[in-house]
Amino acid sequence: MTKRQNNLMIKRPAGREHVAAIADEQQLVVYHNHWLSKLCSRFFRTPQQTYIKLDAYGAFVWRHCNGEYTVADIARLMGEEFGEQAEPVLERLIVFLRMLLGRKLIVLVD
């Protein structure tokens, strides 16, 4: 494990306030409430929210991105929940978290 991955393991991912899970937790709703997004929505008829469909692994990770669990905790819980199906757990988790970070759907807190 590299030093950068080691630092990531102690971080706590938390969902941003403009993202919510739908009741079945298999989809995320991203609300575009920035003033520029609202302006574009009005003039160019872009949607005010975006839906992102999640698989079972993504939904599990999202449920645990609440600021209470560290990345190491989520990896351990994911291994317990899905077993061999989720292997390699850590690499899969890090890739997914980087995707969420890149889309600004989560933040990492200390």
VENRA-V73257 format. One record per residue. N is the residue number from 1. RES is the residue in one letter. PHI is phi in degrees with one decimal (none if undefined). NEAR is the number of other C-alpha atoms within 10 Angstrom. Layout:
# VENRA-V73257
n=N res=RES phi=PHI near=NEAR
n=N res=RES phi=PHI near=NEAR
This chain:
# VENRA-V73257
n=1 res=M phi=none near=5
n=2 res=T phi=-77.7 near=7
n=3 res=K phi=-62.6 near=8
n=4 res=R phi=-65.1 near=8
n=5 res=Q phi=-65.7 near=13
n=6 res=N phi=-62.1 near=12
n=7 res=N phi=-64.7 near=11
n=8 res=L phi=-65.6 near=17
n=9 res=M phi=-63.1 near=17
n=10 res=I phi=-94.9 near=16
n=11 res=K phi=-78.3 near=18
n=12 res=R phi=-116.4 near=22
n=13 res=P phi=-72.5 near=27
n=14 res=A phi=-136.7 near=20
n=15 res=G phi=-67.8 near=21
n=16 res=R phi=-78.3 near=14
n=17 res=E phi=-69.8 near=10
n=18 res=H phi=-91.2 near=15
n=19 res=V phi=-123.2 near=18
n=20 res=A phi=-138.7 near=17
n=21 res=A phi=-94.0 near=17
n=22 res=I phi=-76.5 near=11
n=23 res=A phi=-49.4 near=8
n=24 res=D phi=-79.3 near=8
n=25 res=E phi=59.9 near=17
n=26 res=Q phi=-101.0 near=17
n=27 res=Q phi=-137.5 near=19
n=28 res=L phi=-107.0 near=21
n=29 res=V phi=-113.6 near=15
n=30 res=V phi=-104.4 near=18
n=31 res=Y phi=-88.7 near=16
n=32 res=H phi=-95.7 near=17
n=33 res=N phi=-106.2 near=13
n=34 res=H phi=-72.0 near=10
n=35 res=W phi=-59.7 near=9
n=36 res=L phi=-68.7 near=10
n=37 res=S phi=-64.7 near=15
n=38 res=K phi=-65.0 near=16
n=39 res=L phi=-64.2 near=13
n=40 res=C phi=-62.4 near=13
n=41 res=S phi=-62.7 near=16
n=42 res=R phi=-69.7 near=12
n=43 res=F phi=-88.9 near=8
n=44 res=F phi=-108.7 near=9
n=45 res=R phi=55.1 near=10
n=46 res=T phi=-83.4 near=14
n=47 res=P phi=-67.3 near=13
n=48 res=Q phi=-83.8 near=15
n=49 res=Q phi=-145.0 near=16
n=50 res=T phi=-123.1 near=14
n=51 res=Y phi=-105.9 near=14
n=52 res=I phi=-120.9 near=11
n=53 res=K phi=-82.1 near=12
n=54 res=L phi=-113.4 near=15
n=55 res=D phi=-85.0 near=10
n=56 res=A phi=-61.9 near=11
n=57 res=Y phi=-67.0 near=18
n=58 res=G phi=-63.0 near=18
n=59 res=A phi=-64.4 near=18
n=60 res=F phi=-62.7 near=18
n=61 res=V phi=-63.0 near=20
n=62 res=W phi=-61.6 near=25
n=63 res=R phi=-59.6 near=13
n=64 res=H phi=-97.5 near=21
n=65 res=C phi=-89.2 near=22
n=66 res=N phi=-120.3 near=16
n=67 res=G phi=86.8 near=17
n=68 res=E phi=-96.3 near=14
n=69 res=Y phi=-102.3 near=17
n=70 res=T phi=-80.2 near=22
n=71 res=V phi=-61.4 near=27
n=72 res=A phi=-62.8 near=17
n=73 res=D phi=-62.4 near=15
n=74 res=I phi=-63.8 near=24
n=75 res=A phi=-62.4 near=22
n=76 res=R phi=-63.9 near=14
n=77 res=L phi=-64.1 near=17
n=78 res=M phi=-65.4 near=21
n=79 res=G phi=-63.5 near=17
n=80 res=E phi=-68.5 near=11
n=81 res=E phi=-71.8 near=13
n=82 res=F phi=-105.7 near=14
n=83 res=G phi=63.0 near=13
n=84 res=E phi=-65.7 near=10
n=85 res=Q phi=-61.6 near=11
n=86 res=A phi=-92.2 near=17
n=87 res=E phi=-67.8 near=13
n=88 res=P phi=-77.9 near=12
n=89 res=V phi=-60.6 near=19
n=90 res=L phi=-62.9 near=19
n=91 res=E phi=-64.3 near=13
n=92 res=R phi=-62.5 near=14
n=93 res=L phi=-64.8 near=21
n=94 res=I phi=-63.6 near=16
n=95 res=V phi=-62.2 near=11
n=96 res=F phi=-65.1 near=16
n=97 res=L phi=-64.4 near=22
n=98 res=R phi=-65.0 near=12
n=99 res=M phi=-64.1 near=13
n=100 res=L phi=-64.2 near=16
n=101 res=L phi=-64.6 near=15
n=102 res=G phi=-62.8 near=11
n=103 res=R phi=-89.9 near=9
n=104 res=K phi=59.3 near=13
n=105 res=L phi=-95.4 near=19
n=106 res=I phi=-134.0 near=24
n=107 res=V phi=-127.3 near=18
n=108 res=L phi=-104.7 near=17
n=109 res=V phi=-108.7 near=12
n=110 res=D phi=-82.6 near=10
